[in-house]
Amino acid sequence: MRAIAAAFALFVLIHAVALLCPAASAAAGLPVELVPHPMSRGAEIVLGDLFEGVEGPAGTVVVGAGAAPGQSMVLDAGRVQLAAHQAGLEWDNARGLRRIIVEGGEADPGPVAAAPAARGRARTVAHGRAVAANTVQVLVYARNIPAGDTLSPEDLTWAEVPATVRLADPLSDQDAAAGRLARRPLHAGAPAMVRDLVGAKVIHRDDIVAVVFRDDGMVLSLQGRALGDAAVGEPVQILNLGSKKMVEAVAAGPGRAVVGPEADAIRITPSRSPSALYASVR
């Protein structure tokens, strides 16, 4: 009888495992792949715009606002991955993407009207984004930005401009704008230029500043009064409070300046960053 009971218990256990396995497999979600060139075709970006073959309820899950035709929206890859998981999809993000750039397209007019592809313009791929053959992708301002406002990466977006446009110093990275200030009023849709943004001053006129000299193990310091404003790497004149003599130093941080080899290492030359490009946050 014990042998029969043990066999019966083993039989029940095997069937329980068999019933649980499909449920576990279903919980894992459907593996999906990101489409090569994501494009939104409406007022909202949905999972169906981002992943290949995703239809039904999962494909209608909204993950962001759609971009206007010719412009782009940037989505956080981690948030997209979470939204996909909650919708029953599994995207492994094998390439380790941090952001997903979604082109703004015209609303899908249906299979008949959509036949003439792209109005005769051939399209190529540049930096992972679909680009018309006679245009280039540049960063533009996503909103009107008053002078003095601090920018974040979300204040810039990718857009197409005619290839004939020549930009002297365009920004090439959204992260490069983080924490910088608008030197002048910036208009939505205008190309983002390096000269539009300024660094913040870390030393201001009349600040009490510690001036440090370091070389070959020797460290000397003094306190002085700043006679002007300076950003990191900019020269600033300091009045020695003891000797009343002038010291030419280089700003290294809030209330701190350096002279000697350390100053030479961080000094910004006028050709790289004119002092006129900086503005005070005070």
Backbone torsions as a table, in degrees:
resi	resn	phi	psi	omega
1	MET	NA	-39.5	179.0
2	ARG	-61.4	-39.6	-180.0
3	ALA	-64.0	-39.8	179.2
4	ILE	-66.3	-42.1	179.5
5	ALA	-63.2	-41.3	179.6
6	ALA	-65.0	-41.3	179.7
7	ALA	-64.1	-40.6	179.6
8	PHE	-64.7	-41.4	178.9
9	ALA	-62.8	-40.5	178.3
10	LEU	-63.7	-40.3	179.6
11	PHE	-61.8	-44.8	179.4
12	VAL	-63.1	-40.7	-178.8
13	LEU	-64.6	-42.3	-179.9
14	ILE	-62.0	-43.1	-179.3
15	HIS	-69.4	-33.2	177.6
16	ALA	-65.2	-42.6	178.4
17	VAL	-63.4	-41.1	-179.7
18	ALA	-63.4	-34.6	179.0
19	LEU	-74.0	-32.4	-177.9
20	LEU	-76.8	-31.9	-174.9
21	CYS	-58.9	-47.9	178.2
22	PRO	-60.1	-36.9	179.9
23	ALA	-65.2	-41.2	179.3
24	ALA	-65.1	-38.8	-179.8
25	SER	-65.7	-39.7	-179.7
26	ALA	-66.4	-35.8	-179.0
27	ALA	-65.4	-22.8	-177.5
28	ALA	-67.4	-25.0	178.4
29	GLY	90.8	163.6	-179.1
30	LEU	-86.4	121.1	178.8
31	PRO	-64.1	135.4	179.8
32	VAL	-133.8	159.8	178.2
33	GLU	-122.6	143.5	177.4
34	LEU	-68.9	137.6	177.1
35	VAL	-68.2	151.2	-176.6
36	PRO	-58.9	-39.6	-176.7
37	HIS	-134.5	84.9	-177.2
38	PRO	-58.6	138.5	179.7
39	MET	-145.0	132.0	177.2
40	SER	-92.9	145.3	-178.7
41	ARG	-127.2	37.7	179.1
42	GLY	-171.3	-166.1	-177.7
43	ALA	-75.6	-13.7	-177.6
44	GLU	-134.2	151.0	174.4
45	ILE	-95.5	127.5	-179.1
46	VAL	-118.9	166.3	-178.7
47	LEU	-60.3	-30.0	178.0
48	GLY	-64.7	-23.1	176.6
49	ASP	-77.1	-21.4	-170.7
50	LEU	-102.4	-32.6	-171.8
51	PHE	-117.8	143.5	-177.1
52	GLU	-70.2	133.8	172.8
53	GLY	71.0	13.7	-178.8
54	VAL	-89.9	118.1	179.6
55	GLU	-131.5	-176.0	177.4
56	GLY	71.9	-159.0	-176.9
57	PRO	-57.3	-39.7	-179.5
58	ALA	-61.6	-37.3	-178.0
59	GLY	-69.3	-16.2	-178.5
60	THR	-97.7	2.1	180.0
61	VAL	-67.9	123.7	-176.3
62	VAL	-81.7	132.4	179.2
63	VAL	-123.0	-0.5	178.9
64	GLY	173.9	171.0	177.6
65	ALA	-81.1	141.0	179.8
66	GLY	-72.2	154.8	178.5
67	ALA	-95.7	153.1	175.9
68	ALA	-69.8	153.5	177.7
69	PRO	-54.2	132.6	-178.9
70	GLY	89.0	-7.4	177.5
71	GLN	-117.4	-177.8	-175.7
72	SER	-138.6	159.0	170.8
73	MET	-123.6	149.0	-179.7
74	VAL	-114.1	124.9	179.6
75	LEU	-108.8	146.6	174.3
76	ASP	-75.7	122.4	-175.2
77	ALA	-62.9	-35.6	179.7
78	GLY	-64.4	-39.9	179.2
79	ARG	-69.6	-37.4	177.1
80	VAL	-63.4	-42.7	-179.8
81	GLN	-61.3	-41.1	178.7
82	LEU	-66.4	-42.8	179.2
83	ALA	-63.1	-39.1	177.8
84	ALA	-63.9	-43.0	179.4
85	HIS	-61.5	-42.9	-180.0
86	GLN	-66.9	-23.1	178.6
87	ALA	-90.7	5.2	178.3
88	GLY	89.5	17.5	178.9
89	LEU	-114.8	148.3	179.1
90	GLU	-122.7	111.7	175.8
91	TRP	-110.7	115.9	-174.1
92	ASP	-80.2	-12.1	-179.3
93	ASN	47.9	55.7	-175.2
94	ALA	-60.9	-26.6	-179.6
95	ARG	-85.1	-2.5	177.9
96	GLY	66.7	37.1	-179.2
97	LEU	-65.7	140.1	174.8
98	ARG	-96.4	-31.2	-178.9
99	ARG	-136.9	154.1	176.6
100	ILE	-121.5	120.9	179.5
101	ILE	-93.5	122.8	-176.9
102	VAL	-113.5	119.5	178.5
103	GLU	-73.8	145.7	174.3
104	GLY	-87.8	123.0	179.5
105	GLY	-118.2	166.7	176.3
106	GLU	-70.6	149.4	179.0
107	ALA	-57.3	138.9	-176.8
108	ASP	-62.3	114.2	-177.0
109	PRO	-84.1	-1.1	-178.1
110	GLY	106.9	166.0	-173.0
111	PRO	-65.0	-29.7	-176.5
112	VAL	-76.0	-51.0	-176.7
113	ALA	-70.8	-21.5	-175.5
114	ALA	-82.9	-2.3	-173.9
115	ALA	-58.8	-46.4	178.8
116	PRO	-70.1	100.9	-171.1
117	ALA	-71.6	125.6	169.8
118	ALA	53.3	25.9	176.8
119	ARG	53.3	37.4	174.5
120	GLY	81.2	1.8	-179.1
121	ARG	-93.3	122.6	176.1
122	ALA	-68.1	149.5	-179.7
123	ARG	-123.3	141.2	177.8
124	THR	-121.5	179.7	-179.2
125	VAL	-119.5	128.0	177.2
126	ALA	-132.3	123.1	179.5
127	HIS	53.6	37.7	176.1
128	GLY	80.6	5.7	-179.7
129	ARG	-119.0	146.0	177.5
130	ALA	-75.2	129.8	-175.5
131	VAL	-133.4	132.6	176.0
132	ALA	-65.2	147.7	-173.3
133	ALA	-61.9	-28.6	-178.1
134	ASN	-102.4	19.1	177.2
135	THR	-134.0	167.5	174.5
136	VAL	-130.2	157.3	179.3
137	GLN	-93.0	129.7	175.9
138	VAL	-136.3	160.2	174.3
139	LEU	-82.0	134.5	176.7
140	VAL	-127.7	162.9	179.5
141	TYR	-76.5	133.5	-176.7
142	ALA	-84.6	-10.2	-179.6
143	ARG	-152.9	167.3	171.2
144	ASN	-74.0	127.6	-174.0
145	ILE	-120.3	116.7	178.9
146	PRO	-67.7	155.3	176.6
147	ALA	-59.6	135.1	179.0
148	GLY	92.5	-11.9	178.9
149	ASP	-69.4	145.9	175.9
150	THR	-87.4	132.6	-176.6
151	LEU	-94.6	156.2	171.6
152	SER	-126.4	164.4	179.2
153	PRO	-55.7	-29.2	-178.5
154	GLU	-72.0	-11.1	178.8
155	ASP	-79.9	-2.7	177.5
156	LEU	-123.6	147.5	177.7
157	THR	-143.5	159.8	-179.5
158	TRP	-85.0	141.4	177.1
159	ALA	-149.3	159.8	178.8
160	GLU	-93.1	137.0	174.1
161	VAL	-129.4	158.2	178.7
162	PRO	-56.2	140.5	-178.8
163	ALA	-63.8	-18.6	-179.8
164	THR	-76.9	-13.8	-179.9
165	VAL	-70.6	132.0	179.3
166	ARG	-111.9	116.3	-179.8
167	LEU	-108.4	125.6	-173.6
168	ALA	-69.1	-45.7	-175.3
169	ASP	-143.1	63.3	-177.9
170	PRO	-71.4	147.7	171.5
171	LEU	-69.9	139.9	-178.8
172	SER	-115.9	-1.5	-176.4
173	ASP	-142.9	126.6	179.5
174	GLN	-63.2	-36.0	-178.8
175	ASP	-64.3	-24.8	-178.9
176	ALA	-66.4	-18.9	-179.9
177	ALA	-86.0	-14.2	-173.9
178	ALA	-61.0	126.7	175.5
179	GLY	82.0	-3.8	179.5
180	ARG	-90.8	163.5	-174.2
181	LEU	-108.8	149.7	175.3
182	ALA	-75.7	122.7	-178.5
183	ARG	-72.6	-27.4	-178.3
184	ARG	-149.9	170.8	176.5
185	PRO	-60.5	132.1	-178.5
186	LEU	-116.0	136.3	-173.4
187	HIS	-102.8	141.1	178.1
188	ALA	-56.4	133.3	179.1
189	GLY	91.0	-12.4	179.1
190	ALA	-77.6	142.4	177.5
191	PRO	-58.0	138.4	-179.6
192	ALA	-82.9	122.7	-176.6
193	MET	-115.8	148.0	178.7
194	VAL	-57.6	-40.9	-176.1
195	ARG	-69.5	-12.4	178.7
196	ASP	-74.3	-22.5	-170.9
197	LEU	-111.8	147.1	-176.1
198	VAL	-129.9	153.8	175.3
199	GLY	-87.3	161.3	-178.6
200	ALA	-91.7	144.1	176.6
201	LYS	-70.0	139.4	176.3
202	VAL	-107.6	-15.8	175.3
203	ILE	-126.6	135.1	-179.8
204	HIS	-121.8	155.6	179.0
205	ARG	-52.4	135.0	179.1
206	ASP	77.3	0.4	172.5
207	ASP	-64.5	145.5	170.2
208	ILE	-85.5	121.5	-170.3
209	VAL	-121.1	137.8	171.9
210	ALA	-88.2	122.4	179.5
211	VAL	-106.6	126.1	-173.5
212	VAL	-121.4	138.0	173.2
213	PHE	-118.0	126.6	177.5
214	ARG	-129.5	132.0	176.2
215	ASP	-166.4	125.2	174.6
216	ASP	52.6	45.7	177.3
217	GLY	84.0	-9.2	-179.7
218	MET	-91.7	134.9	178.7
219	VAL	-130.0	122.6	176.1
220	LEU	-125.6	146.6	179.8
221	SER	-145.4	156.3	176.2
222	LEU	-151.1	164.4	176.1
223	GLN	-110.6	141.8	179.3
224	GLY	-150.2	175.5	-179.9
225	ARG	-108.3	128.3	-179.3
226	ALA	-70.6	136.1	179.0
227	LEU	-101.1	7.6	178.6
228	GLY	-168.0	-179.4	177.8
229	ASP	-95.0	152.5	177.4
230	ALA	-158.0	143.3	170.4
231	ALA	-94.3	170.3	179.5
232	VAL	-57.4	128.9	179.7
233	GLY	93.0	-9.5	-179.8
234	GLU	-91.4	147.0	175.4
235	PRO	-70.7	148.9	178.0
236	VAL	-148.7	138.6	178.2
237	GLN	-88.8	133.1	-178.1
238	ILE	-120.6	131.8	175.5
239	LEU	-91.7	114.7	178.3
240	ASN	-62.4	120.3	-176.3
241	LEU	-68.9	-23.1	-180.0
242	GLY	-85.3	-54.7	-175.1
243	SER	-90.4	-12.9	-176.1
244	LYS	63.5	21.5	176.8
245	LYS	-96.8	158.1	-179.5
246	MET	-87.0	140.1	176.4
247	VAL	-124.0	126.7	175.5
248	GLU	-88.8	113.3	-177.2
249	ALA	-125.1	179.0	177.5
250	VAL	-124.8	129.7	-179.2
251	ALA	-63.9	132.0	-178.6
252	ALA	-119.5	-11.6	-179.2
253	GLY	170.9	179.2	178.8
254	PRO	-58.3	118.6	178.5
255	GLY	67.7	21.1	-177.2
256	ARG	-141.0	133.6	177.5
257	ALA	-136.5	160.5	-177.9
258	VAL	-132.9	157.1	173.9
259	VAL	-132.5	166.0	178.2
260	GLY	83.4	-154.4	-176.3
261	PRO	-56.8	-36.8	-179.4
262	GLU	-65.3	-36.2	177.5
263	ALA	-66.7	-41.2	179.6
264	ASP	-62.3	-32.2	-176.2
265	ALA	-72.1	-28.6	-175.7
266	ILE	-110.5	-3.1	-176.1
267	ARG	-63.5	135.0	175.9
268	ILE	-97.7	120.8	-179.9
269	THR	-75.7	151.2	-179.1
270	PRO	-56.7	-32.0	-178.5
271	SER	-68.3	-26.6	-179.4
272	ARG	-88.3	-38.0	-175.8
273	SER	-153.8	87.8	179.3
274	PRO	-57.6	143.1	-178.6
275	SER	-61.0	-23.4	179.5
276	ALA	-66.6	-14.2	-179.7
277	LEU	-81.7	-2.9	-176.1
278	TYR	-107.8	150.0	178.8
279	ALA	-134.0	151.5	-179.2
280	SER	-81.3	143.0	175.4
281	VAL	-92.5	-2.1	-178.9
282	ARG	-78.4	NA	NA
